[in-house]
Amino acid sequence: MTRSRNRASTQSSQTYMKQVVDALRQNPTAIGVIKANCQYYQEQAYLKKGLKRTIERLEWILAADDDIERICQQIMADDHIGNKCRQYPLLFKGVNQSQKSE
């Protein structure tokens, strides 16, 4: 008996991340929202190791480069770090709203 995966959630996740990247390109100051989210989740008492490592890697990306285009490329990259960043969309919560409020 073979079970099929629910592709709708994967598709909606990809759509959300594309919206986040577009919002970052239009409003580079939204990087501050991502940094605040990382800080918020690091302060939580109980986090999975995977989320902690992903936050560290995302902070490395943000600290290593100021070019918004390269940051967006790294988030959407089909490598280990990009996949992990996209696995936790809560780290990007509020980026789309910061675009709409301006």
Backbone as XML, in Angstrom:
<?xml version="1.0"?>
<chain id="A" units="angstrom">
  <residue number="1" name="MET">
    <atom name="N" x="0.840" y="-1.173" z="0.000"/>
    <atom name="CA" x="0.000" y="0.000" z="0.000"/>
    <atom name="C" x="0.891" y="1.244" z="0.000"/>
  </residue>
  <residue number="2" name="THR">
    <atom name="N" x="0.746" y="2.053" z="-1.004"/>
    <atom name="CA" x="1.553" y="3.262" z="-1.160"/>
    <atom name="C" x="0.737" y="4.481" z="-0.775"/>
  </residue>
  <residue number="3" name="ARG">
    <atom name="N" x="1.342" y="5.334" z="0.009"/>
    <atom name="CA" x="0.675" y="6.567" z="0.403"/>
    <atom name="C" x="1.273" y="7.722" z="-0.382"/>
  </residue>
  <residue number="4" name="SER">
    <atom name="N" x="0.434" y="8.609" z="-0.819"/>
    <atom name="CA" x="0.934" y="9.773" z="-1.534"/>
    <atom name="C" x="1.061" y="10.945" z="-0.574"/>
  </residue>
  <residue number="5" name="ARG">
    <atom name="N" x="2.035" y="11.776" z="-0.830"/>
    <atom name="CA" x="2.261" y="12.943" z="0.014"/>
    <atom name="C" x="1.292" y="14.050" z="-0.363"/>
  </residue>
  <residue number="6" name="ASN">
    <atom name="N" x="0.992" y="14.876" z="0.589"/>
    <atom name="CA" x="0.129" y="16.014" z="0.346"/>
    <atom name="C" x="0.966" y="17.123" z="-0.303"/>
  </residue>
  <residue number="7" name="ARG">
    <atom name="N" x="0.830" y="17.297" z="-1.585"/>
    <atom name="CA" x="1.623" y="18.277" z="-2.315"/>
    <atom name="C" x="1.063" y="19.686" z="-2.184"/>
  </residue>
  <residue number="8" name="ALA">
    <atom name="N" x="-0.175" y="19.820" z="-1.771"/>
    <atom name="CA" x="-0.772" y="21.151" z="-1.649"/>
    <atom name="C" x="-0.021" y="21.983" z="-0.613"/>
  </residue>
  <residue number="9" name="SER">
    <atom name="N" x="0.339" y="21.387" z="0.508"/>
    <atom name="CA" x="1.050" y="22.145" z="1.531"/>
    <atom name="C" x="2.446" y="22.535" z="1.051"/>
  </residue>
  <residue number="10" name="THR">
    <atom name="N" x="3.094" y="21.675" z="0.302"/>
    <atom name="CA" x="4.404" y="21.999" z="-0.250"/>
    <atom name="C" x="4.287" y="23.156" z="-1.232"/>
  </residue>
  <residue number="11" name="GLN">
    <atom name="N" x="3.264" y="23.117" z="-2.062"/>
    <atom name="CA" x="3.054" y="24.179" z="-3.044"/>
    <atom name="C" x="2.754" y="25.509" z="-2.350"/>
  </residue>
  <residue number="12" name="SER">
    <atom name="N" x="1.919" y="25.481" z="-1.318"/>
    <atom name="CA" x="1.599" y="26.725" z="-0.624"/>
    <atom name="C" x="2.828" y="27.263" z="0.115"/>
  </residue>
  <residue number="13" name="SER">
    <atom name="N" x="3.655" y="26.374" z="0.635"/>
    <atom name="CA" x="4.885" y="26.793" z="1.297"/>
    <atom name="C" x="5.832" y="27.468" z="0.301"/>
  </residue>
  <residue number="14" name="GLN">
    <atom name="N" x="5.961" y="26.887" z="-0.882"/>
    <atom name="CA" x="6.817" y="27.487" z="-1.904"/>
    <atom name="C" x="6.280" y="28.842" z="-2.338"/>
  </residue>
  <residue number="15" name="THR">
    <atom name="N" x="4.967" y="28.942" z="-2.469"/>
    <atom name="CA" x="4.347" y="30.204" z="-2.847"/>
    <atom name="C" x="4.606" y="31.263" z="-1.781"/>
  </residue>
  <residue number="16" name="TYR">
    <atom name="N" x="4.465" y="30.876" z="-0.512"/>
    <atom name="CA" x="4.716" y="31.804" z="0.584"/>
    <atom name="C" x="6.161" y="32.289" z="0.567"/>
  </residue>
  <residue number="17" name="MET">
    <atom name="N" x="7.098" y="31.382" z="0.383"/>
    <atom name="CA" x="8.509" y="31.772" z="0.389"/>
    <atom name="C" x="8.835" y="32.674" z="-0.799"/>
  </residue>
  <residue number="18" name="LYS">
    <atom name="N" x="8.203" y="32.442" z="-1.943"/>
    <atom name="CA" x="8.409" y="33.341" z="-3.088"/>
    <atom name="C" x="7.872" y="34.730" z="-2.775"/>
  </residue>
  <residue number="19" name="GLN">
    <atom name="N" x="6.743" y="34.795" z="-2.068"/>
    <atom name="CA" x="6.192" y="36.090" z="-1.667"/>
    <atom name="C" x="7.134" y="36.791" z="-0.691"/>
  </residue>
  <residue number="20" name="VAL">
    <atom name="N" x="7.711" y="36.033" z="0.212"/>
    <atom name="CA" x="8.662" y="36.604" z="1.173"/>
    <atom name="C" x="9.873" y="37.171" z="0.443"/>
  </residue>
  <residue number="21" name="VAL">
    <atom name="N" x="10.409" y="36.426" z="-0.496"/>
    <atom name="CA" x="11.584" y="36.878" z="-1.245"/>
    <atom name="C" x="11.243" y="38.130" z="-2.054"/>
  </residue>
  <residue number="22" name="ASP">
    <atom name="N" x="10.066" y="38.141" z="-2.681"/>
    <atom name="CA" x="9.647" y="39.332" z="-3.422"/>
    <atom name="C" x="9.510" y="40.540" z="-2.491"/>
  </residue>
  <residue number="23" name="ALA">
    <atom name="N" x="8.943" y="40.319" z="-1.317"/>
    <atom name="CA" x="8.791" y="41.402" z="-0.344"/>
    <atom name="C" x="10.159" y="41.913" z="0.113"/>
  </residue>
  <residue number="24" name="LEU">
    <atom name="N" x="11.117" y="41.005" z="0.301"/>
    <atom name="CA" x="12.471" y="41.422" z="0.685"/>
    <atom name="C" x="13.130" y="42.243" z="-0.408"/>
  </residue>
  <residue number="25" name="ARG">
    <atom name="N" x="12.917" y="41.855" z="-1.636"/>
    <atom name="CA" x="13.512" y="42.608" z="-2.744"/>
    <atom name="C" x="12.912" y="44.001" z="-2.841"/>
  </residue>
  <residue number="26" name="GLN">
    <atom name="N" x="11.622" y="44.126" z="-2.566"/>
    <atom name="CA" x="10.968" y="45.432" z="-2.642"/>
    <atom name="C" x="11.256" y="46.290" z="-1.419"/>
  </residue>
  <residue number="27" name="ASN">
    <atom name="N" x="11.472" y="45.646" z="-0.276"/>
    <atom name="CA" x="11.699" y="46.373" z="0.967"/>
    <atom name="C" x="12.847" y="45.711" z="1.738"/>
  </residue>
  <residue number="28" name="PRO">
    <atom name="N" x="14.077" y="46.057" z="1.405"/>
    <atom name="CA" x="15.229" y="45.426" z="2.071"/>
    <atom name="C" x="15.282" y="45.647" z="3.583"/>
  </residue>
  <residue number="29" name="THR">
    <atom name="N" x="14.597" y="46.658" z="4.093"/>
    <atom name="CA" x="14.603" y="46.882" z="5.541"/>
    <atom name="C" x="13.825" y="45.808" z="6.290"/>
  </residue>
  <residue number="30" name="ALA">
    <atom name="N" x="13.093" y="44.956" z="5.564"/>
    <atom name="CA" x="12.348" y="43.861" z="6.197"/>
    <atom name="C" x="13.290" y="42.801" z="6.760"/>
  </residue>
  <residue number="31" name="ILE">
    <atom name="N" x="14.572" y="42.907" z="6.456"/>
    <atom name="CA" x="15.565" y="42.011" z="7.054"/>
    <atom name="C" x="15.494" y="42.128" z="8.578"/>
  </residue>
  <residue number="32" name="GLY">
    <atom name="N" x="15.180" y="43.316" z="9.064"/>
    <atom name="CA" x="15.038" y="43.529" z="10.494"/>
    <atom name="C" x="13.946" y="42.669" z="11.108"/>
  </residue>
  <residue number="33" name="VAL">
    <atom name="N" x="12.886" y="42.413" z="10.353"/>
    <atom name="CA" x="11.799" y="41.547" z="10.819"/>
    <atom name="C" x="12.316" y="40.127" z="10.992"/>
  </residue>
  <residue number="34" name="ILE">
    <atom name="N" x="13.110" y="39.655" z="10.048"/>
    <atom name="CA" x="13.663" y="38.302" z="10.119"/>
    <atom name="C" x="14.620" y="38.196" z="11.309"/>
  </residue>
  <residue number="35" name="LYS">
    <atom name="N" x="15.449" y="39.205" z="11.496"/>
    <atom name="CA" x="16.377" y="39.198" z="12.631"/>
    <atom name="C" x="15.614" y="39.186" z="13.954"/>
  </residue>
  <residue number="36" name="ALA">
    <atom name="N" x="14.529" y="39.952" z="14.025"/>
    <atom name="CA" x="13.714" y="39.983" z="15.245"/>
    <atom name="C" x="13.064" y="38.623" z="15.491"/>
  </residue>
  <residue number="37" name="ASN">
    <atom name="N" x="12.597" y="37.979" z="14.426"/>
    <atom name="CA" x="12.005" y="36.648" z="14.567"/>
    <atom name="C" x="13.043" y="35.640" z="15.065"/>
  </residue>
  <residue number="38" name="CYS">
    <atom name="N" x="14.243" y="35.706" z="14.517"/>
    <atom name="CA" x="15.310" y="34.801" z="14.965"/>
    <atom name="C" x="15.597" y="35.021" z="16.447"/>
  </residue>
  <residue number="39" name="GLN">
    <atom name="N" x="15.686" y="36.282" z="16.842"/>
    <atom name="CA" x="15.942" y="36.599" z="18.245"/>
    <atom name="C" x="14.810" y="36.086" z="19.129"/>
  </residue>
  <residue number="40" name="TYR">
    <atom name="N" x="13.579" y="36.268" z="18.691"/>
    <atom name="CA" x="12.419" y="35.823" z="19.471"/>
    <atom name="C" x="12.444" y="34.313" z="19.688"/>
  </residue>
  <residue number="41" name="TYR">
    <atom name="N" x="12.696" y="33.575" z="18.628"/>
    <atom name="CA" x="12.669" y="32.116" z="18.745"/>
    <atom name="C" x="13.880" y="31.582" z="19.507"/>
  </residue>
  <residue number="42" name="GLN">
    <atom name="N" x="14.998" y="32.276" z="19.456"/>
    <atom name="CA" x="16.158" y="31.846" z="20.239"/>
    <atom name="C" x="15.909" y="31.994" z="21.729"/>
  </residue>
  <residue number="43" name="GLU">
    <atom name="N" x="15.058" y="32.928" z="22.110"/>
    <atom name="CA" x="14.757" y="33.145" z="23.524"/>
    <atom name="C" x="13.784" y="32.118" z="24.090"/>
  </residue>
  <residue number="44" name="GLN">
    <atom name="N" x="13.172" y="31.325" z="23.220"/>
    <atom name="CA" x="12.222" y="30.318" z="23.679"/>
    <atom name="C" x="12.959" y="29.210" z="24.421"/>
  </residue>
  <residue number="45" name="ALA">
    <atom name="N" x="12.331" y="28.692" z="25.457"/>
    <atom name="CA" x="12.979" y="27.694" z="26.313"/>
    <atom name="C" x="13.163" y="26.354" z="25.610"/>
  </residue>
  <residue number="46" name="TYR">
    <atom name="N" x="12.167" y="25.911" z="24.896"/>
    <atom name="CA" x="12.217" y="24.582" z="24.290"/>
    <atom name="C" x="12.093" y="24.682" z="22.775"/>
  </residue>
  <residue number="47" name="LEU">
    <atom name="N" x="13.194" y="24.438" z="22.107"/>
    <atom name="CA" x="13.216" y="24.421" z="20.650"/>
    <atom name="C" x="13.874" y="23.135" z="20.185"/>
  </residue>
  <residue number="48" name="LYS">
    <atom name="N" x="13.446" y="22.680" z="19.019"/>
    <atom name="CA" x="14.108" y="21.526" z="18.425"/>
    <atom name="C" x="15.511" y="21.932" z="17.996"/>
  </residue>
  <residue number="49" name="LYS">
    <atom name="N" x="16.421" y="20.952" z="18.038"/>
    <atom name="CA" x="17.801" y="21.228" z="17.614"/>
    <atom name="C" x="17.850" y="21.733" z="16.180"/>
  </residue>
  <residue number="50" name="GLY">
    <atom name="N" x="17.002" y="21.152" z="15.336"/>
    <atom name="CA" x="16.993" y="21.553" z="13.932"/>
    <atom name="C" x="16.635" y="23.015" z="13.753"/>
  </residue>
  <residue number="51" name="LEU">
    <atom name="N" x="15.665" y="23.486" z="14.521"/>
    <atom name="CA" x="15.274" y="24.892" z="14.437"/>
    <atom name="C" x="16.385" y="25.791" z="14.965"/>
  </residue>
  <residue number="52" name="LYS">
    <atom name="N" x="17.035" y="25.390" z="16.041"/>
    <atom name="CA" x="18.150" y="26.181" z="16.579"/>
    <atom name="C" x="19.270" y="26.316" z="15.553"/>
  </residue>
  <residue number="53" name="ARG">
    <atom name="N" x="19.605" y="25.219" z="14.915"/>
    <atom name="CA" x="20.670" y="25.249" z="13.902"/>
    <atom name="C" x="20.266" y="26.084" z="12.697"/>
  </residue>
  <residue number="54" name="THR">
    <atom name="N" x="18.999" y="25.982" z="12.321"/>
    <atom name="CA" x="18.512" y="26.768" z="11.186"/>
    <atom name="C" x="18.581" y="28.252" z="11.502"/>
  </residue>
  <residue number="55" name="ILE">
    <atom name="N" x="18.216" y="28.637" z="12.712"/>
    <atom name="CA" x="18.307" y="30.039" z="13.111"/>
    <atom name="C" x="19.763" y="30.509" z="13.039"/>
  </residue>
  <residue number="56" name="GLU">
    <atom name="N" x="20.683" y="29.689" z="13.524"/>
    <atom name="CA" x="22.107" y="30.047" z="13.453"/>
    <atom name="C" x="22.549" y="30.233" z="12.007"/>
  </residue>
  <residue number="57" name="ARG">
    <atom name="N" x="22.147" y="29.337" z="11.147"/>
    <atom name="CA" x="22.554" y="29.430" z="9.740"/>
    <atom name="C" x="21.937" y="30.642" z="9.064"/>
  </residue>
  <residue number="58" name="LEU">
    <atom name="N" x="20.681" y="30.923" z="9.383"/>
    <atom name="CA" x="20.034" y="32.097" z="8.812"/>
    <atom name="C" x="20.714" y="33.367" z="9.297"/>
  </residue>
  <residue number="59" name="GLU">
    <atom name="N" x="21.108" y="33.398" z="10.550"/>
    <atom name="CA" x="21.840" y="34.558" z="11.060"/>
    <atom name="C" x="23.199" y="34.696" z="10.380"/>
  </residue>
  <residue number="60" name="TRP">
    <atom name="N" x="23.839" y="33.576" z="10.074"/>
    <atom name="CA" x="25.111" y="33.625" z="9.331"/>
    <atom name="C" x="24.893" y="34.264" z="7.963"/>
  </residue>
  <residue number="61" name="ILE">
    <atom name="N" x="23.814" y="33.852" z="7.299"/>
    <atom name="CA" x="23.507" y="34.403" z="5.977"/>
    <atom name="C" x="23.322" y="35.914" z="6.079"/>
  </residue>
  <residue number="62" name="LEU">
    <atom name="N" x="22.557" y="36.349" z="7.060"/>
    <atom name="CA" x="22.260" y="37.778" z="7.211"/>
    <atom name="C" x="23.503" y="38.571" z="7.625"/>
  </residue>
  <residue number="63" name="ALA">
    <atom name="N" x="24.378" y="37.965" z="8.407"/>
    <atom name="CA" x="25.575" y="38.665" z="8.862"/>
    <atom name="C" x="26.667" y="38.694" z="7.793"/>
  </residue>
  <residue number="64" name="ALA">
    <atom name="N" x="26.693" y="37.692" z="6.954"/>
    <atom name="CA" x="27.782" y="37.559" z="5.982"/>
    <atom name="C" x="27.652" y="38.513" z="4.806"/>
  </residue>
  <residue number="65" name="ASP">
    <atom name="N" x="26.448" y="38.947" z="4.501"/>
    <atom name="CA" x="26.261" y="39.715" z="3.275"/>
    <atom name="C" x="25.182" y="40.764" z="3.465"/>
  </residue>
  <residue number="66" name="ASP">
    <atom name="N" x="25.405" y="41.949" z="2.902"/>
    <atom name="CA" x="24.406" y="43.016" z="2.952"/>
    <atom name="C" x="23.592" y="43.097" z="1.666"/>
  </residue>
  <residue number="67" name="ASP">
    <atom name="N" x="23.998" y="42.359" z="0.641"/>
    <atom name="CA" x="23.316" y="42.403" z="-0.643"/>
    <atom name="C" x="22.022" y="41.593" z="-0.569"/>
  </residue>
  <residue number="68" name="ILE">
    <atom name="N" x="20.898" y="42.259" z="-0.726"/>
    <atom name="CA" x="19.596" y="41.614" z="-0.579"/>
    <atom name="C" x="19.388" y="40.535" z="-1.635"/>
  </residue>
  <residue number="69" name="GLU">
    <atom name="N" x="19.933" y="40.732" z="-2.805"/>
    <atom name="CA" x="19.756" y="39.739" z="-3.882"/>
    <atom name="C" x="20.451" y="38.422" z="-3.535"/>
  </residue>
  <residue number="70" name="ARG">
    <atom name="N" x="21.655" y="38.503" z="-3.001"/>
    <atom name="CA" x="22.368" y="37.280" z="-2.617"/>
    <atom name="C" x="21.701" y="36.594" z="-1.427"/>
  </residue>
  <residue number="71" name="ILE">
    <atom name="N" x="21.147" y="37.381" z="-0.497"/>
    <atom name="CA" x="20.418" y="36.795" z="0.630"/>
    <atom name="C" x="19.200" y="36.031" z="0.123"/>
  </residue>
  <residue number="72" name="CYS">
    <atom name="N" x="18.460" y="36.644" z="-0.792"/>
    <atom name="CA" x="17.276" y="35.986" z="-1.362"/>
    <atom name="C" x="17.664" y="34.720" z="-2.126"/>
  </residue>
  <residue number="73" name="GLN">
    <atom name="N" x="18.759" y="34.783" z="-2.868"/>
    <atom name="CA" x="19.227" y="33.598" z="-3.590"/>
    <atom name="C" x="19.597" y="32.481" z="-2.630"/>
  </residue>
  <residue number="74" name="GLN">
    <atom name="N" x="20.216" y="32.820" z="-1.511"/>
    <atom name="CA" x="20.607" y="31.805" z="-0.539"/>
    <atom name="C" x="19.382" y="31.179" z="0.115"/>
  </residue>
  <residue number="75" name="ILE">
    <atom name="N" x="18.363" y="31.976" z="0.413"/>
    <atom name="CA" x="17.137" y="31.445" z="1.012"/>
    <atom name="C" x="16.430" y="30.495" z="0.053"/>
  </residue>
  <residue number="76" name="MET">
    <atom name="N" x="16.433" y="30.818" z="-1.226"/>
    <atom name="CA" x="15.724" y="29.999" z="-2.217"/>
    <atom name="C" x="16.619" y="28.927" z="-2.844"/>
  </residue>
  <residue number="77" name="ALA">
    <atom name="N" x="17.885" y="28.854" z="-2.446"/>
    <atom name="CA" x="18.811" y="27.889" z="-3.031"/>
    <atom name="C" x="18.366" y="26.462" z="-2.740"/>
  </residue>
  <residue number="78" name="ASP">
    <atom name="N" x="18.697" y="25.584" z="-3.661"/>
    <atom name="CA" x="18.339" y="24.174" z="-3.512"/>
    <atom name="C" x="19.506" y="23.422" z="-2.872"/>
  </residue>
  <residue number="79" name="ASP">
    <atom name="N" x="19.971" y="23.946" z="-1.742"/>
    <atom name="CA" x="21.028" y="23.295" z="-0.985"/>
    <atom name="C" x="20.543" y="23.082" z="0.446"/>
  </residue>
  <residue number="80" name="HIS">
    <atom name="N" x="21.407" y="22.572" z="1.291"/>
    <atom name="CA" x="21.002" y="22.231" z="2.656"/>
    <atom name="C" x="20.491" y="23.446" z="3.440"/>
  </residue>
  <residue number="81" name="ILE">
    <atom name="N" x="21.222" y="24.541" z="3.389"/>
    <atom name="CA" x="20.840" y="25.725" z="4.155"/>
    <atom name="C" x="19.539" y="26.315" z="3.624"/>
  </residue>
  <residue number="82" name="GLY">
    <atom name="N" x="19.405" y="26.428" z="2.325"/>
    <atom name="CA" x="18.175" y="26.954" z="1.740"/>
    <atom name="C" x="16.966" y="26.094" z="2.081"/>
  </residue>
  <residue number="83" name="ASN">
    <atom name="N" x="17.141" y="24.767" z="1.987"/>
    <atom name="CA" x="16.039" y="23.863" z="2.327"/>
    <atom name="C" x="15.632" y="24.007" z="3.787"/>
  </residue>
  <residue number="84" name="LYS">
    <atom name="N" x="16.609" y="24.115" z="4.674"/>
    <atom name="CA" x="16.308" y="24.255" z="6.099"/>
    <atom name="C" x="15.620" y="25.591" z="6.382"/>
  </residue>
  <residue number="85" name="CYS">
    <atom name="N" x="16.067" y="26.657" z="5.754"/>
    <atom name="CA" x="15.432" y="27.964" z="5.954"/>
    <atom name="C" x="13.970" y="27.933" z="5.518"/>
  </residue>
  <residue number="86" name="ARG">
    <atom name="N" x="13.707" y="27.295" z="4.400"/>
    <atom name="CA" x="12.326" y="27.208" z="3.905"/>
    <atom name="C" x="11.479" y="26.238" z="4.714"/>
  </residue>
  <residue number="87" name="GLN">
    <atom name="N" x="12.110" y="25.378" z="5.485"/>
    <atom name="CA" x="11.385" y="24.406" z="6.289"/>
    <atom name="C" x="10.684" y="25.080" z="7.478"/>
  </residue>
  <residue number="88" name="TYR">
    <atom name="N" x="11.169" y="26.240" z="7.898"/>
    <atom name="CA" x="10.610" y="26.955" z="9.051"/>
    <atom name="C" x="10.115" y="28.336" z="8.615"/>
  </residue>
  <residue number="89" name="PRO">
    <atom name="N" x="8.949" y="28.410" z="7.989"/>
    <atom name="CA" x="8.462" y="29.705" z="7.494"/>
    <atom name="C" x="8.135" y="30.705" z="8.602"/>
  </residue>
  <residue number="90" name="LEU">
    <atom name="N" x="7.994" y="30.250" z="9.848"/>
    <atom name="CA" x="7.741" y="31.193" z="10.935"/>
    <atom name="C" x="8.894" y="32.175" z="11.125"/>
  </residue>
  <residue number="91" name="LEU">
    <atom name="N" x="10.080" y="31.804" z="10.684"/>
    <atom name="CA" x="11.213" y="32.720" z="10.784"/>
    <atom name="C" x="11.017" y="33.951" z="9.898"/>
  </residue>
  <residue number="92" name="PHE">
    <atom name="N" x="10.118" y="33.854" z="8.916"/>
    <atom name="CA" x="9.878" y="34.940" z="7.970"/>
    <atom name="C" x="8.529" y="35.623" z="8.204"/>
  </residue>
  <residue number="93" name="LYS">
    <atom name="N" x="7.910" y="35.310" z="9.330"/>
    <atom name="CA" x="6.600" y="35.856" z="9.661"/>
    <atom name="C" x="6.674" y="37.370" z="9.772"/>
  </residue>
  <residue number="94" name="GLY">
    <atom name="N" x="5.766" y="38.055" z="9.104"/>
    <atom name="CA" x="5.696" y="39.506" z="9.172"/>
    <atom name="C" x="6.407" y="40.232" z="8.055"/>
  </residue>
  <residue number="95" name="VAL">
    <atom name="N" x="7.186" y="39.532" z="7.258"/>
    <atom name="CA" x="7.901" y="40.188" z="6.156"/>
    <atom name="C" x="6.907" y="40.712" z="5.129"/>
  </residue>
  <residue number="96" name="ASN">
    <atom name="N" x="5.892" y="39.921" z="4.803"/>
    <atom name="CA" x="4.877" y="40.365" z="3.838"/>
    <atom name="C" x="4.051" y="41.520" z="4.378"/>
  </residue>
  <residue number="97" name="GLN">
    <atom name="N" x="3.765" y="41.536" z="5.679"/>
    <atom name="CA" x="2.982" y="42.611" z="6.266"/>
    <atom name="C" x="3.763" y="43.919" z="6.277"/>
  </residue>
  <residue number="98" name="SER">
    <atom name="N" x="5.076" y="43.846" z="6.452"/>
    <atom name="CA" x="5.874" y="45.085" z="6.464"/>
    <atom name="C" x="5.846" y="45.737" z="5.082"/>
  </residue>
  <residue number="99" name="GLN">
    <atom name="N" x="5.702" y="44.941" z="4.043"/>
    <atom name="CA" x="5.616" y="45.460" z="2.683"/>
    <atom name="C" x="4.281" y="46.159" z="2.492"/>
  </residue>
  <residue number="100" name="LYS">
    <atom name="N" x="3.189" y="45.585" z="3.002"/>
    <atom name="CA" x="1.852" y="46.138" z="2.802"/>
    <atom name="C" x="1.635" y="47.410" z="3.610"/>
  </residue>
  <residue number="101" name="SER">
    <atom name="N" x="2.290" y="47.543" z="4.738"/>
    <atom name="CA" x="2.060" y="48.690" z="5.597"/>
    <atom name="C" x="2.714" y="49.964" z="5.081"/>
  </residue>
  <residue number="102" name="GLU">
    <atom name="N" x="3.635" y="49.846" z="4.144"/>
    <atom name="CA" x="4.320" y="51.041" z="3.642"/>
    <atom name="C" x="3.647" y="51.616" z="2.433"/>
  </residue>
</chain>
